[in-house]
Amino acid sequence: MTHSKESAIARKPLPRFEEAEGLGPSDAAFVQDLVDVLEKHGNLDRFGLCLLHDHFPLAADEVIVETNDSATRTLHAHVEKTGRTRHVKPSQWRFAPHGTDCGQGPYQVVMLCDPLDLCPGREGRHG
């Protein structure tokens, strides 16, 4: 199972990391609203925030995948073709306020990992 349909949706370009604006004092009410919604749905300890940004462009048929090495305590991210990746567990999503063209709901997967291949939480389970 891959997420090629979700990844094939046209993505609005994201700012480069250097240009992306992080959270600041003016975001306190916004963050509190998110906390309230997450808490209401029992997801406060399940989801958080990340700064959406690009380091390099991705084609519509590509996705970033992550692995880690628990022995060296390092994370690794690289690009794979969505139709050929073994990484099947989404770990990061991007909101799509008007839904996606393929009926996947109001989000797009932006990063995958494989729970059987050195992904967070699976230390020592190589296979």
QUIQUI-V234027 format. One record per pair of residues at least 24 apart in sequence whose ideal C-beta (glycine too) atoms are under 8 Angstrom apart, sorted by the first residue. I is the first residue (numbers start at 1). J is the second residue. D is the distance in Angstrom with one decimal. If there is no record, write none. Layout:
BEGIN
i=[I;I]
j=[J;J]
d=[D;D]
END
This chain:
BEGIN
i=[1;2;2;2;2;3;3;3;3;3;3;4;4;4;5;5;6;6;6;6;6;7;7;7;7;7;7;7;8;8;8;8;9;9;9;9;9;9;10;11;11;11;11;13;13;14;14;14;15;15;16;16;16;17;17;17;17;19;20;20;20;22;23;50;52;52;63;63;63;63;63;64;64;64;65;65;65;65;66;66;66;66;66;66;67;67;67;67;67;68;68;68;69;70;70;70;75;77;85;86;86;87;87;87;87;87;88;88;89;89;89;89;91;91]
j=[88;82;83;85;88;63;82;88;90;109;112;61;82;83;102;104;100;102;104;108;109;60;61;62;63;82;108;109;60;61;82;102;60;96;100;101;102;108;60;58;60;94;108;54;57;52;53;54;53;54;53;54;55;51;53;54;55;53;51;52;53;51;49;92;94;110;87;109;110;111;112;110;111;112;111;112;113;114;91;111;112;113;119;120;113;114;117;118;119;118;119;120;118;118;123;124;120;111;112;114;117;112;113;114;117;119;112;114;113;114;115;119;119;120]
d=[5.1;5.2;6.2;5.7;6.5;6.7;6.2;7.8;6.6;4.7;6.5;6.7;3.8;5.1;4.2;7.0;6.4;6.6;5.2;5.4;4.9;6.8;6.6;7.0;4.8;4.4;7.5;6.6;5.0;6.2;7.3;7.8;7.5;7.3;5.3;5.7;6.9;5.9;6.8;7.6;7.6;7.6;7.0;7.1;8.0;5.2;5.5;4.5;5.8;7.1;6.5;5.9;7.3;7.8;4.4;7.4;6.0;7.9;5.4;7.1;4.1;5.7;7.3;6.2;6.1;7.7;7.8;6.9;7.3;7.1;5.6;6.7;4.8;7.6;7.0;5.0;6.3;7.5;6.3;5.9;7.5;4.7;6.8;7.8;6.7;7.5;6.0;4.4;6.3;5.3;6.6;5.9;6.3;7.3;3.7;6.8;7.9;7.4;6.5;5.5;6.9;4.0;5.5;4.3;7.2;8.0;6.5;6.1;5.5;6.5;5.1;6.8;7.3;7.3]
END
